[in-house]
Amino acid sequence: MRPRALALTIAAGAASAVAVALLRLKRPRASGANATARPVETYRCACGEEFRVSGTGRHRVFWRAGAADDDPLLTARCPSCERALV
């Protein structure tokens, strides 16, 4: 094989491997019997606003009740009344 053809073949193989790896990373996880589904925890502030909660201790993350998964609260304070979320 000529050097240029060999280099193109190697580059095509590497690009294919990267494409397969990226596709596997983006694939949604299976929701079969092996998946552990945890119930959604909720928290209600004293003012009445409801939040979804994930994590424990200082790693707790709060979302407003109808918020998307990629829209968490940036502080551990209620946006309505500014009380600390415990």
N, C-alpha and C positions, 0 to 999 in steps of 0.2 A: 504494500500500500504506500502511496505517496504521503509525505509528511503533512501536506495540507489536508488531504482527505482524512487522515487519521485524527488530526486536530479537530476537524469539523465533527467527526463521529463522536469523539470524546465530549465535545461541547454539547452536542445534542443529547447524549446520554445524561450528562450532568443536569441539563435543563429539565429533562423528563423527571429525574429523581426529585428535583426541587418542586416541580409542579405537583407530583404525587404527595410529597410531604405537606405542602400547603393545603391541598384538598383534604387530607386527613385531619389537619388541625381545625378546619372550618366545619367538619362534619358534626352534626348534632349528636349528642350522646344518646345511646339507646335507652329507652324507658322500659326495658324488660324486667325480668324477675331479679336481676342482679342490682338494679338501680335502687338506691335507698332514698325513698321520698320522705322528707321530714315535713311534719305539719307546719303551716305558717304560723309563727308567733305574732301576736298582736299586742299593742300597748295603747292605752288610752290616757291622754293627758288630763289633768284636773279641769282644764277648760272644755273638754269633751272631744277634742280632735283625736282621731285614731291613726295609728302608725303600724306598719309592718316592721318586724325586728329580725335581725340575723346576727349570729355571733354571741360571744359572751365577754363579760368584763370590759376592758378598755377596747376590745375589738368588736363591740356591738355597732351595728349599722342600722339606721332608721330610714324608712321611706314613708312618705305620706300614703294613705290607704290606697289611692288609685294611681300612684306614680309608677312609671316604668322602672324596670330593673336597673337601667343605667342612669337613674335620676335620684340618688340618695340625698339625704340631708347632709350638708357640709359641716354642721355643728350639731352637738347633742342638746339643742334647745328647740322648744316648740316654736314654729314660725308664727303662730297666732298670738301667744301670750308671753313668749320669751322665758318660760320656766324651763329649768333643766330637766331633760328626759332621763329618768333613772332606770 
